[in-house]
Amino acid sequence: MIVGDLLRLEDLRIEVAWATPELLAREVTGVTSTDLQDPARYLRQGELVLTGLVWWRPDDLAADPVAAAQAAGRFATALRSAEAAALLAGEGTHGTVPAELADACRRHGIPLLTVPAGTSFRAVTDRVYLRLWGDLQHQAEGTAALPAAVSRELLALLHAGAEPSTVLARAVSDLGLPHCSLRTTAGRLLGSSDPAGRPPGDADRTGGMLGSDDTAGRRLGVPDAAGRKPGGSDPAEWAPGRAVPAGRPHGNSETAGRARPPRPRTAVPRTSTPGTASTRTAARWALPVGRPGVTPFDGWLLVPHAEPGPAAAAVLRGLAELLAPLAARNRSTAAAQRQGGTRVVDLLRASAAPGPGRDGAGSAAELGEALRSCGLPEQAAMTPVVARASGGPASWAAAALAEALQGTGAPFVVAPDPDRSAAEPGGATGLCAAPEAEVLAALERAWPRLRAVLAAPVPPRTEPRETEHGDQAERPELSAAVGPDVAPTLPTLRAALAQAEWILAAGPGPGPGATGTAGPAGGVAGSGSLGSLAALLRGVPAEVRAAYRERLLGPLLAHDRVNSVSLLHTLAVFLDLDGSWSRAAQALHVHVNTVHYRVRRIEELTGRNLSRLEDRTDLRAALLCESAPS
């Protein structure tokens, strides 16, 4: 069940006071009612929180707006710290939801829904648990292939917070499965049952990817929940191959779980044999874990290291269903982090000049509180990062950037940017508590995998992803830029973010800290790429560059259109050769006096003096400016 399901229960008449589509997709684990000012200790992750707002005393708070905002903020902070799924505020006590509470929920990224006076909390609670029970029944059907004892043991590990590798190792040991890994759809390793080393096709070493969650479920040779068999796609289309060193026993379960004595277990016949395997084989049998995400990077995959037989395939499907809550919890946490990141990014993008009622100290305190709420250190240097998925929604850029920043191992936040124009809809901004060099290295490692996810063919699906910015067939191109690492103050972070945005607009160019190709062709660049006049000019809007070029070089262009001698070419050669008359004459295959004549003619037409450095620089900049696209 997700938060948005409440809106489909029309008889309850629940409405949205504030939420985003992403927040309405949060998974729901339960529901609790409270009227405490700080209920955090009594809440569990993923719960819906029902409140009658008895704790809100408008008569006491009306005369003190600051106290009212603080009271609402304390309640919202408690829900955020407990990672509640949403707040359902009853309108029976006060007739409406206080505006201060709505503002606090917006700041903390908590979906706020209203319950009308005629709807009892008991009715809401009953309907939620009926829906959750139905979900459990559905999951039980999907996990029927798992023995009950093993299923209970694995669930106990999950509830105890065990690492994915521990859960997978126990499953492989108890069920006799081939070794398997848990990965993101971009290929990042989340856990593996194999204690001997990295599984085949480790994306951190090979740069390969396993395919998106759209295609993974169609490649396992077992029926889906509706009893349909998967289609017959060629597995070679989905991932690059890399041979596994011969002799690695991926199908041998005895290599897992050695820390505990063997126990009677339900054996599953294996069809694989030790020896050579490849990422093609692994990707072919990958299973989606949990619901598909709204971006190509949100999914998790359960990937066997060797081809399973029919019985093992059914058990793996049950294991994937059992792991689904883990993926849902991770997705919910990521959504909450993005909401917290939005607050930080909004502060950075706000005007540098303090507004009414806000001084510099207040802004600094606000930034410190926002960093703390996101889990970022207040004193460590921060590196700003901006990303763009040209032709795709901002959520795609945010998800790709978050996936890449996982490689730093440092705390970070990422938030999608609001659409700035129709031409560049898919932007995201991030802050990472790691040096620029480490952030740049992490992006350079991850970017080929992320771009490969977007390049993979996607078959039709019944539950489409976000497509508000175009058809899925037109895959966005990813690009990113990294600013310098700076002290965590508003002026320095704003300046560093401005550098990153300029570099992204310019596109990676030649020089240190730049990889890939310029602009939306899909590169990654660091602040070192902003080291030349050409790099600086690339960030200027194309229309402005074209106007500048026309203003300075228009007379030369007009001359060249009606004459056989190109003064524009002469100017370019003369400036390229540092104003050397003799070398320019040699390059143009003319007499030195001819060069003198042409340069005088250039000066007459442009009104510039090429003996002056300032005029030379102006004309050089005009030559570097490209024409605006038609």
N, C-alpha and C positions, 0 to 999 in steps of 0.2 A: 504494500500500500504506500502511496505517496501523498503528500499534503494536498495536491490538486484534486485528489479523489473526493475530498470533502465537498467540493463545489458541485459535484455531480449528484449529491444526495439532496435533491430539490426540496424534499419535505422538511429538512432541517433549516433551510433558508440562510445558510452560512454564506457570507460575502467577504470579499477581499478588501481590506482597508489599505494595505500596502504589501506588495510582494513583486518579485521578478519571476519570469518563467522558470529560470534555473532553480530558484528557491522553492517554487511550487512542486518541483520534481524531487524534493528531498524524501528519502525513505522514512516511514513511520514505524516505530517499534512498540509504541504503547501510548497511553494517555493518562494524565494525572490532573487533579484539580487542586488549586491552592489559592489562598489569599494572603500568604505571607509576603512581606516586603522583600525578603531575600530567601527564595526557596531552593537555592542551588543544591544544598546538601540532600534534598529529597527527590531530585530529578535524575533521570537516566538519559543517556545519549539517545537521540532520535525520538523522544517522547513529544506528544502534543501537550501543551500546557493550557488548561482551562482556568480562567480567573474571573470572578465576579466583580473585581475591582473594589472590593471592600476596603482594601488597604489605601485606596486613593481618597483623600479627604479634600475635596475642592474648596470647602469653606476656609480651611486652614492655609491652603496653598494659593488661593486667588490673589492675595496681597503680595505674594513673594514669587515672582516668575522664576527666579533662580532656584529657589527651593523646590518648586514644582518640577523643573527640568532635572534636578538632581534626583528626586524621588523616582521619576520615570526612568532615569538612567541607571539607578541601582537595580531596579527590577529587570531591565533589559540586559544589564551586565550579568546578572545571575543566570538568566536563560542562555546567554551566549557561552558562559563558562561551562555550563552543563551540556552544551551542544544540543539544546532542544530543537526539535524539528520545526515548530511553529507555535505562536501564541494565539489562542482563541479567547477573545475578550467579550464577556457578556455585557449587553446593553441594558439589562434590567435594573441595575443599581443607579446609574447616572443618566440613562437615556441615550448616551453616546460614548464613544471612545475618546478619551482626552487627546488633544492634539500633541501634547508633550510626549505621551506614550508612543504615538505614531512616529514622531520625530526620532525618539530613542530607538525604536525598532528599525527605522531606516538606517540610522548610523551604525547599528550593530549587525545589520544584515539578518534580521529575524522576520520571517513572514508574519504579518498581522492579519488575522481574520476576525470578523465580528459575528457574534451569536445573538440573534434578536431576543427580545424579552419573552416571546412566546415559545421559545425552544429551551427545554430543560437540559442541563448538563448530563443528566442520566441518559437521556435519549442519545446525545452525542457519544457518550462513552460506550453505550451498548452497540451502536452502529459501528464504531471504530473496531471494537474487539470482535464483532461478527465478521468484519472484513478481514482482520488479521487472521482469524481462525480459518477463513476460507483460503487465504494465502498459504497458511501452514499445511492445509490439506493438499493443496496443489503441489507444494514442494515435496510432501511425503510421497505423492505419486511419482515425482521425478526421481526421488532418491530411493525408490523401492529396491533397486538393484544392490544397494549397500546392505550388508547384514546389520540387523538392529544393534547388536553389541558394538560393532565397529563404528556405526553411525553415532551412537551415544558417546563413545570415547573421543571421536574426532570433534564433536560438538562441544564436549567439555574442554578440550584444548583450545578451541576458538574462543569460548566464553572466558577462559582464563588468560586470554591475550597472547597465546603462543605465536611464535613467528611462523610465517607460511612454510618455511623450510621444515620446521618441526612437524607440522601437520601433514605435509606431503610425505615426509620420511615415514611417519607412522602409517599412513594409508598404504604406501608401497609395501611396507613390511607386513602389514596385517592382511592385505588383499592379494599379494602376489602380483602386483602390477609392474609393468616396466617403469623405470625411473621417469619422472616427469618434472616439469618446471611450471612456475606461474610467472607470466610475463604481461607487460602492457602490450597493446596492439602496435606500439612503436618499437617493440623488441626489448624494452628495458627489463632486466631480470629482477623479479620480486622475491623469488625463493625457488629452491630446487631440492629434490629428495636425494640427489646424487652427492655423497660426501667425498667422492674421489676427485672432484674438480668441476670445472665449468661444463655445462651441457653442450651438445652440438649446436653450432651456429650462434654462440653467445654474441649478442649484438654489441656488447661493449668492446669486443675484440675484432669482429669482422665487419661491423657496420651494416650487417644484413638486417632484414626485418621479416616478421612472420606473417604479415598480412593484417587486414583490418578485421574488426569484429563482425562486419557484415558478411565476410566470406568464410570465416573460420568455422562457424557452425554448419555450413553446407558441405564441409569436407569430411566429416566423420561418418562412417558407414553405419549409422544407427538411425532409427526414426526419430523425428522431433516430437514435441509435446502433442501435436495434432496427428501423429501417426504417419507423417509424410517422410519419404525417403529423400536424402539429399540429391542434388543434381550432380551430373558427371563432369565437373570441371577438371581440366588438366592440372594436377598439382604443381607441375613445373612452372606454371604461369605466376605462382604466388610468392616465391621467395628464392633468392640466390642460394646455391648449394655450397657446402664446404664439407669435405670428407672428415669423418671422425677418426682419430688414430685407431688403427686396427687393434682388436683385442679388448677394447673397453666394454665391459659387460653391462650394457644399458638395460638389458632385459632381465638381469639377475637381481632379484629382490633381496638376496642375502647380504648385499653390500649396504643395505639400509637397516637402521634400528639395531646396530650391534651393541649399543650401550645397555640393552635390556635383554633378558633371556628369551629364547624363542618360545612362542605359544601356539596352540592350535589355531589355525587360521583357515579362512575360506579361500581355497586356491582358485585362481583364474587361469585357464589354459593360455599359454603364450604361443604366438606364431612367429615371434622374432627370434633371431639368433645373434649371439655376440659377434661383433665384427664391424663392418663398414656401414655407416649411416650418413645422413646428410640433413641439412636444414630443410631441404625439399620434403623429405619424409616427415620430419617433425612438424613442419607447417601444414602438411597435408592432413594430419590428424588432430590439429588444434581445435579445442572446444571453447566457445565463449563462456565466460563466468559472469553470471548476473545479466541484468538488462543491458541492451546496447545503449551507449551514451549518445548525447546530442552532437558530439564532435567525433572525428575519426580517431582521436587520441584517448578517449575516455575508457575504452574497453579493456578488459582483462582476458587472458587466454590461458587455458590449461593445456600444456604441450607435452605429450608423451615423447620420450627420446627414441622410441622404436615403435614400429607398427603394431598396434594391438589386435588381437583376435576379436571375433564377434562378442564373446562373453566379456572380455576385458573392456571393449568399447562401451558396453552397457554400464559397466561399473564406473568407468571414467565419466560417463555422463552424469551418473548419480553423484560422483565426487564434485563435479563442476557445480551442480545444483547446491550441494552442501556448502561450497565455498562462496556462493553468491552473496550472503549477508556481509562477508568481509569486503567484497568489492563495493557493495552499496554503502557501507560505513566509510570507506575510503573516499568515495565520490561525495558523500555528504560533508565530510571534513574539508575536502578540497573546495567545495562550494562556499563553506563558511570562511575559509581562508581568503577566497577571492573577494568576498564581501568586505572583510577587514582590509584587504589591500585597496579596495575602492576608496575607502576613507583616507588612507595615506596618500594615494595618488591625487585625490581631490585637493588635499592640502598643498601638494607640490604644484598643482596646476592653478591654484588660486593666485590672485594678484599679489605681487611681492609687497605692495604698499599696504600697511595695515588699514583695515576699514574702520567704520565707526564702532566704538566700543571694544576694539581689538588692538592691542599694542604688540610690539615685537616679542615681549616676554610671554604674553598670552599665546601667541602663535607657536612659540618654541615649546611651551608646556603642552599645547594641544598635539603637536607632533610627537613629543615624547610619550604621551598617553596612547596615541594611535599606534606607535611602534610597539609598545608593551602589549597592547591588546592583540597584536598580530604575532607575538612571539619573537619579535626582532630585538636584538640588543640595542640599547639606547646610546652606547658609547662607541661601538665598533664602526669602522668605516663601511660605507655602503656603496654599492655599484648599481647605477640605474641601467636598465635594459629596456629597449623598445622593440616591438616586433610587428610585422604586418603580414596578413594573409590577403594579398590583393585578389579581389573577386570573391572573397569569402567573408562570413560574419566574424565579428570581433571575438566571439567565443572560441573560434578555431585558433586564432592567433594566441589567445590567452592559454588555451590548453596545450598548444605546442610549446610555448615558452615555458610553462610550468614543467612540462615533461623534460625539457632540456636542462632546466636549472636544478632538477633532482640530481644531476651528475656532479654538482659542486659539493654536495654533502653539507652545505651551510643553510641556515634559515633564509627564507625568501618569501616574498609575497608577489602575486601577479593579479592584475585587474584588467578586464577588457575596457577599452576606451569607448566613449560614445562616438557614433558615426560623425566624422567631421565633414565629409562630402561624399557625393555619390561615387567619386573616382577612387577613394581610399576608405572603404567602409570597415575593413577588418584590422583594427589596431589593438595593441595591448601594451601595458607598461608594467615593469617589474622592478623590485629592489631586492638585492641579494647581499648578505653580510659576508662577502668573500671578495678578495682582490680582483681587479679587472682582468688580470691575466688568467686567473682560474675560471672566471665566468666565461671569458672568451673561449678558453680551451674546451669547456663543457659544451658550449653551443656548437663549436666546430665539430666535436665528436658526434653530437646528437643530430645535427642538421641533415646529414645525408639520410639517416633513418626516417626522420620526420617527413622529408620530402618524398621518400619512397612510399610512405603510407598514402600520401595524397596521389601519387602516380599510379597506385595499384588499381586495376579495374574493379568496379563495384557492380555486382549484379543487382537486379531490382529487389526491393525490400518492401515489406508491408508497413513498416513503421519508419517513415522517412526522417532523416536528420534535418537540422535547420537548413533551409534553402531559401531564406528570404533575400539572399543576395545573388541568386542565380541558380541555374540547373546544376545538379551534381556532376554532370558530364564535364562541365568546365571547371577543372580542378584549380584551386588557388595556388599561387606561388608564395612560398614563405621567404621572408627576409628579416634580418634583425641587425641591430646596432647596439654596441655596448659603450657606455660613457665611462669616464674615469672614476675610480673609487675615491670618495671624499668623506669628510667628517659629516655625521648625521645632523646637520643644521639646515634650516629651510633655505637660506641663500645659497649654500654650497650644493645642496641636492638639486635645487632648481637650475643652477648653472650647469651641473653635470648632465641633468636630464635634457636641457636644451641642446647640449652638444650631441647627445645620442640621437635626438630627434632630427637634428640637422644632418648627421651622418646617414641616418636611414633615408631621409629624403634625397640625399645625394647619391646613395648607392655605394657599395664597396668599390674602391678603386685601387690602383697599384700602390704598393707601399706596405710598411709593417702594419700588422693588425688588420689585414683585409684579406678575405677569401671569397671565392665565388665570383659572380659577375654583378654588374651594377644594377641597382633598382630592383624591380619586382622579379627579376630572373632568378632570385633565390640565393642570396649570399649572406655572409655574416661579416661584420666589420667592427673594429675597435676604435678607440679614440685616436690611435696612431695613424689611422687613415686620413685624418683631417690635418694634413701636413703640407698642403700645397695650394696655390691659387686655383688650380683646376678642381681640386676636391672641394674647396670652399664654394666655387661657383656652381658646382653640380647641385648644391642644396637650394639654390635660388629657383623659384618657380620658372618653368619653361617660358611662359609668356613674358615674364620680366627680362629673362635673358635675351629673348628675341627682340624685345623693344630696345634694349641697350645696344645690341649688335647692329640693329638697323639705324639707330641714332648716330653711332660713331662710324660705321662702315658703309652706310647706305650710299653715299656719294661714290665710293669705290666700286660698289656692286653695280651702280648705274653706269659708270664708266666702262666696266668690263663687259657689260651686255652689248655695247655698240662698238667696241674696239677689240682688236686682236691681241693686244698686250694686256695681261692681267696685272693690274696694280695690287690687287688683293694678294696674289701669289707672291709678288715682289715683297710686299710688306711682311708676309709670314716668313719668308726666307731671311730677310734682313734681320728681323727680331730673333729668329731661331739661332742665327749666327752671331748674336750679341752685338749687332750693329757694325760688324766688320765689313767695310766696303769691298776689300779685295776678295774675301772669302765669298761674299754674296755674289760678286761678279763671276767667280769661278762656278758657283753652284747654278747660276742662271745662264751661264755660257754667253755672257755679254761683256762689253768693255766697262771698266770702272766708271767712266763718264756717263754711261747709260744708266748705271745704278744711281749716280748722283741726280740725274735728270728725273728719273722715276720717283725718287724719294721726295724731291722738291714738289713734284706734281701731287704726290700723296699728301704732303703738308698743306698745299693750297686747297685741295678738295676737303680735307678733314678739319682744317683749322688747327692742327696740332703741330708741335715742334719736336721732331724725333731726336733732337740732341738733348732734350729734357727727359729725365728718368720718369717723372710723373706722367708725361704724355705717352711715353713708351709703354708704361704699365697699363694705362687706360686702353690703348689699342691692343695690347696683348690680351687683356681680359676680354675685349670684344671678340677677338679671334677664337678664344676658348669657349665662348658662349655658343651653344647649339641653337638651331632654329626651333621654335615652338612647334609641336605637332599640329598638323592640319586638322 
